[in-house]
Amino acid sequence: MSYEDRKCPQCSNVFSPSNSRMKFCSAECRFLDVVSAFDVGDECWEWPLSIAASGYGQMNVATNPKPLVKTAHRLSYEMFIGEIPDGLFVMHKCDNRKCFNPEHLSLGTPADNIADMMRKGRYNLSGKRRWLAGEAHPLVKNPALAARGEANSLSKLTESQAIEILRSKDKQIDIARSFGICRNSVSNIKKGITWAHLGSKDKTDALADSIKSFKK
C-alpha cells in the first residue's frame, strides 16, 4: 500500500512514508525534533518518549529489514560528538539515565564504567542489586580505583606528559616511541578516551557550538 508524499517538519524534505503514522523522513529528523524542545545549557535533557526497563531513553531507528532500537544518550553522542568506537561506553556525568544532553556525556572504557559505578555506589559485587555506602563502598577501601590522571597507580605518564602528547602534531607512532608507550595509548589520549579531563574545556566549547548551530 502506498501513501501520499509529505513534507518532513524537521528538514522540509518531501518523502514517501512507509505507513500512515510516519511523520519524519528519518530517525535523525525525529530525534532532532525532540532535541529542539530543549534549551542549550547545563540542565539535563530528560528523554520524553519511550523509556527502557534499564531506565535509559530509547528510540526505534529502523524498521526494515527488522526493528532496531537505540538508547537516546548514544544517539545524542553520535549526533553531536561523533562515532562511538567499538567496546566503549557512553557514560553520564550527571548520573541521570534519562538524560541525553551531549554536554553530560563522555566516552569510557569498561574499566572507566566500572570505576564510575563504584564512585557513585552502584557497582554490583555480589550478584544482588544493592547500594554500597560507608565503609562497605569499594572506594573507601581502595580510592585509587577511581583516581584520574597521574594519581592513578596504573598510569605510566605524568599530567604534563599527557598534555604534551595531546598538543603534539607529530605522528602517533613517533610520539609513542618518545614516551615509551604504545600507539593505541597515544590515540586514546588524542580522542579523549583517556586523560579526558585535560581537553574537557575545548570539547565543551566545540560541543556548545555544534548544538547552537543546529538550533539556529
C-alpha positions in Angstrom: 0.0 0.0 0.0 1.4 3.4 -0.9 0.8 6.7 0.9 0.8 10.3 -0.3 4.1 12.1 -0.2 4.5 14.5 2.7 7.0 17.1 3.9 9.2 16.4 6.9 8.6 19.0 9.6 12.2 19.0 10.6 14.2 19.2 7.4 11.4 20.2 5.0 12.3 17.4 2.5 9.5 15.7 0.7 9.4 11.9 1.3 7.3 8.9 0.7 6.1 7.4 4.0 6.0 3.7 4.6 3.0 3.9 6.8 0.2 6.4 7.7 1.8 7.3 11.1 5.2 8.2 9.7 5.8 12.0 10.3 9.5 12.4 9.8 11.7 11.4 6.8 14.3 9.7 9.0 15.2 8.7 12.5 17.7 11.6 12.7 15.0 14.1 12.0 12.7 12.6 14.5 15.5 12.7 17.1 16.3 16.3 16.3 12.7 17.3 16.6 12.9 16.0 20.2 16.1 17.9 20.8 14.6 21.2 19.6 12.3 21.3 22.6 15.3 21.7 25.0 17.4 24.7 25.7 21.2 24.8 25.2 22.7 24.7 28.7 23.8 22.6 31.7 20.4 21.2 32.6 19.6 17.6 32.0 17.6 16.8 28.9 15.2 14.0 30.0 14.0 11.8 27.2 10.2 12.4 26.9 9.4 9.3 24.8 9.9 5.6 25.4 12.0 4.5 28.5 13.6 1.1 28.6 13.4 -1.2 31.6 17.0 -0.2 32.3 15.9 3.4 32.8 17.5 4.8 29.6 15.6 6.7 27.0 15.2 4.7 23.7 14.0 5.2 20.2 13.3 2.9 17.2 15.7 4.0 14.5 14.8 1.4 11.8 12.0 -1.0 10.9 13.5 -2.7 7.8 14.7 -5.4 7.5 14.0 -5.7 11.2 13.3 -3.2 14.1 16.4 -1.5 15.6 16.2 0.3 18.9 19.0 2.6 20.2 19.3 4.4 23.5 18.8 8.2 23.4 22.1 9.0 25.1 24.1 7.0 22.5 22.1 8.6 19.6 22.9 12.0 21.1 26.6 11.3 21.4 26.7 10.1 17.8 24.7 13.1 16.5 26.6 15.9 18.3 30.0 14.5 19.2 31.0 11.6 16.9 31.4 7.9 16.4 31.4 5.6 19.3 34.4 3.2 19.0 33.7 -0.5 19.5 34.0 -1.6 23.1 33.5 1.8 24.6 30.6 3.0 26.8 28.8 6.4 26.7 28.7 7.4 30.3 26.6 10.0 32.1 28.4 12.8 34.1 25.1 13.7 35.7 24.2 10.1 36.6 20.7 10.6 35.1 19.9 7.7 32.8 17.1 9.6 31.1 19.4 12.4 30.2 20.6 12.8 26.6 22.2 16.2 26.8 25.5 15.7 24.9 27.3 18.0 27.4 26.6 15.5 30.1 28.1 12.5 28.1 31.6 11.1 27.8 33.2 8.0 26.4 34.8 5.5 28.7 36.4 2.0 28.7 34.7 -0.9 30.6 37.2 -0.1 33.4 36.1 3.5 33.4 32.5 2.5 33.5 33.0 0.2 36.5 35.1 2.9 38.3 32.2 5.4 37.7 29.6 3.0 39.0 31.8 2.3 42.1 32.3 6.0 42.7 28.6 6.5 42.7 27.8 3.5 44.8 26.1 1.5 42.0 28.6 -1.3 41.5 27.2 -4.8 41.9 29.7 -7.0 43.6 27.5 -9.9 44.9 25.1 -10.5 42.0 22.4 -8.9 44.1 21.0 -5.4 43.5 22.2 -3.2 46.3 23.7 0.2 47.0 27.1 0.3 48.7 27.8 3.1 51.1 30.1 4.0 54.0 32.9 1.5 54.8 31.3 -1.1 52.5 31.9 1.1 49.5 34.9 -0.2 47.4 36.3 3.2 47.0 36.6 3.7 50.8 38.8 0.5 50.8 40.7 1.4 47.7 40.2 5.0 46.5 42.9 4.5 43.8 40.4 2.6 41.8 38.7 5.8 40.6 41.7 8.1 40.6 42.3 10.1 37.5 45.5 11.0 35.7 48.8 10.5 37.4 47.0 9.9 40.7 46.0 6.5 39.3 48.7 4.0 40.3 48.4 2.3 36.9 49.3 5.5 35.0 52.6 5.5 33.1 52.5 9.2 32.3 52.5 12.4 34.3 49.9 15.1 33.5 52.5 17.3 31.8 53.5 14.4 29.5 49.8 13.8 28.7 49.3 17.4 27.8 52.4 17.4 25.6 51.1 14.3 23.8 47.7 16.0 23.4 49.2 19.1 21.8 51.9 17.3 19.7 51.4 17.3 15.9 53.9 14.5 15.3 52.9 11.1 14.0 51.3 9.0 16.7 53.9 6.2 16.3 56.7 8.7 16.8 55.0 10.1 19.9 54.6 6.6 21.3 58.3 5.8 20.8 59.3 9.1 22.5 57.3 8.3 25.6 57.7 4.6 25.7 54.1 3.7 25.3 52.0 2.0 22.5 50.4 3.9 19.7 46.9 3.0 20.9 47.7 4.8 24.2 48.6 7.9 22.2 45.4 7.6 20.1 43.2 7.2 23.2 44.7 10.4 24.7 44.1 12.3 21.4 40.5 11.1 21.2 39.8 12.0 24.9 39.2 8.4 25.9 41.9 8.6 28.5 43.1 11.7 30.3 39.7 13.1 29.2 39.7 15.8 31.8 42.6 17.6 30.1 40.8 18.5 27.0 37.3 18.9 28.5 37.1 22.7 28.1 37.9 22.7 24.4 35.5 19.8 23.8 32.7 21.5 25.8 33.2 24.8 23.8 33.1 22.9 20.4 30.1 20.9 21.5 28.2 24.0 22.5 28.9 25.5 19.1 27.6 22.3 17.4 24.3 22.4 19.3 23.9 26.1 18.8 24.4 25.8 15.1 21.7 23.1 14.9 19.2 25.4 16.8 19.8 28.4 14.5 
